[in-house]
Structures are given as structure tokens and as C-alpha cells.
Amino acid sequence: MPHRDARPVCEIQEKRTISVVDRYTLLLGTVYVSDATLYFCDYTYEDNGIPWTVRRSVNVSVIPADTTDPPQITYPHGNKEGVELGEPHNLSCQVQFGFQRTFDPVVQWWISSHSNHEGMMKLMEMEAQQVRERSIEEFEFTVTRTAQIPEVTQLHLDSTFTCLAQNSVGNSSVTIRLIRKSAVSRVLVIVCPVVSLLFVAGLGITVHVYWLEISILYRIYLPYKQTTTDDKEYDAFVSYVPSSSSEEAGGRGRGVREEPLEVLLPRVLEGQWGYRLFLLERDLLPGGAYAEDVVCAIRSSRRLVCVLSPDYLASTCLFELETGIRALQQDPHLRLILIWTSPNPTSPNPSSPNPSSPSTTSPNPSSPSTTSPNPSPSTTSPNPSTTSPNPNPSTTSPNPSTTSPNPSPSPSTTSPTSSRPLSLPLSHTLGLVAPASPLPPLVRRAIRVLPALHWTPQDQGRMITSSNSGSRFWRSLHKAMPAQSGTGTDT
């Protein structure tokens, strides 16, 4: 009795066309791929009343019918192939063969030189065939054969190459010619990677050198959603150097009292706009470490407002600015607001010479001003004949350098940045006013990219009110401050 997968064949006869012929032959009407399995043949007999069973196993494989098609060449596709003179080259031929019980594929490369008048074809030197068998459902085999050209010469360019594939049904072939590759393509293959490498290296060096400036610009202009729950205790930390008494009284002679910016800022930001400020003179607790307290206060603030001036750049307040720059690189919610202040402008007094004018400096014997017949009142001479007959040199002296105020404005009366736009990098101003001591490298590099506001005394009476939109300075400052509760996005 025949068995299939430990099941008697009689149990599956109803589902399949299976029959047993002559008790010893199993006939499958239609063969399927699933019929490839292990079959058993059992023979039972008795010997002296004892039943015996003899079993034999047969492993059945399912194969397709032999193909009726010739081989099909799948590569090369075209009739031309690019090569380089003087370089080795491999010719590859890929062929698909159908199934055959006696599978004996033939794949060969032939060369035919046009210089040979007889037109004879010559078999090329080739590697062994590589056969790759696919699944039984596809009934195909793929054979690859490669021919080697040790060095491409002009003779190879003038020849034709033929790949010939053959089986028991028939044969197929494909013929190609070798063409020389353009020299430009080879140059591009060499130049493009080099240019790309140089570009990446240059970009890496640039980022490394200007990493501080890039990180600061990224922190400044990166928009983020302003929240009121960012664990910040203060809205702004105000850093400034108190103005001297002479600067504060600069405008009293004209009947208008001009207050310095460090006095106006707390009044406007806290009194009118409702921000909470940290002022060192008011909020710094005594007895603590100055450096640690400043660092903690800046980290607890949403803004660092620095009122810059030549005195500020020469003071210890640069530590507060440097601390803010370092905190800016770590805290995405911190912003720096730099305000450059210019001295109060004063008009020249005609009744008294300008003390900064060159005509009021110590007389030089070699200077032409000492040979004037009318010396200045501060200059006395023991010789009566050299004294001026008129004691008032401002009305009788012919020397224009002593009878009129200095026509050129002194550095203390005219700001070198009075015509600077409102929001320009602070480095434009620092180029005109040199600090007393060199700036720290971190501060010097940061102020090249940090934007700054410009304050002039004319902005004092042009603050933002319900009926007045205010000057450009106050509008820009209000926009740079953190958003109040319930407002939109802060940038």
C-alpha cells in the first residue's frame, strides 16, 4: 500500500486524480509542485502466522518540462560600451536559460578585428561560467560569463565583440563595439571629489572659527514661543555705569533737565510698562559673592539690557556683559539688548574759549600763535611792550584763533555716532570710540554680530504714551522686551 506523508494514498484519491496500477504502480494524473515529497510503499505478508510489513521510501522531485525556447541575453543591452585606452576592461554577458533535464549551457565571447581581411572570429580569454538557479516555479537559470581585456588598445576600438549563447533548442547572440570615453568625464571624476572635499573642509574650518558668532546669531534670531512659566524671576537685568555729575548737569543751563538713561529705564520699564527689573545697586544683597550673585541674577532674567558708553567699556561692568554672552549660548530664552548712549550735546559759549580747542593749549614757542601781537589773556609777558593795548582779546585781537570759539566741535560736544541708524551692530560705534583697555575676546567677537539700539537725549521726551507712539528708540526697545502675559510669540 502506498503512503504519502504518512497518509495512505487511498485517503486523498477523492481530491486528486491518483490511481494504483497493477497493485505496484502509483499513477498521478496531474503533477503539481506540492507532489514533491516523500512516498512509502508497504508490503504485508504472514510467515508462520506472524504478520510482517516491508516498507520502502521514495523521495519524489517535481521538475518542469524541457524548455522550447532558445536562451535570452539580458546584458549587454545596447551595442556600445565605453572604455578607456590603456586601462583593463571586463566584458560581461548575462544569459537566461530555460529548464532542461540535460542542462548544458554555452556562453562565449568572440572578437572580430576589422584589420583582419578574412574576417575571422577569435575566441577570447574568459572566466568560468557562473550559474545561478532560480526557484522551481520560474523554471529558469541565469548564466554569466566574463571576458578580460588586459589593456585596451586602438585595435580593440576597431574590433567588434560578440556574446554567443547556445542550448539544445537554439542560440542567440549580441554584438557590441567599444568606444573611447570622453576625457572630460575622467577629469570630472577626479575634480568633483576634490572640490567637494575642499568645500566640506572649508565649511568645517569656517564653522570652527566663527562658531561663537554663529551660535549667537542662532540664539538671537531663533523664534520661540514665549511662556510665563519659564522659571524666570526677573524680566530684565539692567547693566550700566552711573553717569558722572558733570554729565547729569549738562543740560541744566538751557532750562531743561536732561536725565541719564539709567534713570529713565527703571521708571519706564517698571513704572509704565510693568516689567520687573534687577538693578545691582538696589537688588543685590550685601555680604554675598559678587560674581556668583551676578551670574544667578542674569540666569534668572529673560533679558539683559546693557547701557553702553565709553566709561562702560572701561569699567568692571564688562563682566556682566561677558556673563550674559556666555548665558546666551546656553539659554535659548535669554536675549541681549545693547543700548549705546552718546554724550549730551552742548553748544559752544562765545564768551569763553573752548577748553578742548587747540588754541587754548600751552603755548609753543615755535607755534605761530605765540608770535601774534595779541596773546590770549592766560598768557603774560614781563615785557610791557608786548602786552596788548586792549585787555579784551575777544573783540580786538586780529588773531582769529583767539577771538572766536573753536569752529570745529570737540569730542565732548558732538557724538561720533549721532548719525548712526537705530539698530546697527555695536561694532560700528566701537570703531570710533576706543576703550581705555582692550576688550575681552569673547565680548569683542560677540559685539560684531549683536544688534544695538542708539539713545540720544532727544528721545527723552518722546516716550510711548496713549496719545503718542514714541520715538523709534522706545518703539524698538518695547518690541525687544519679553512679551507680557497673554501676548503672542517672542522672537
Summary of the structure (lengths in Angstrom):
residues: 491
radius of gyration: 49.8
end to end distance: 89.1
largest distance: 174.0
contacts: 1253
relative contact order: 0.08
helix: 28%
strand: 26%
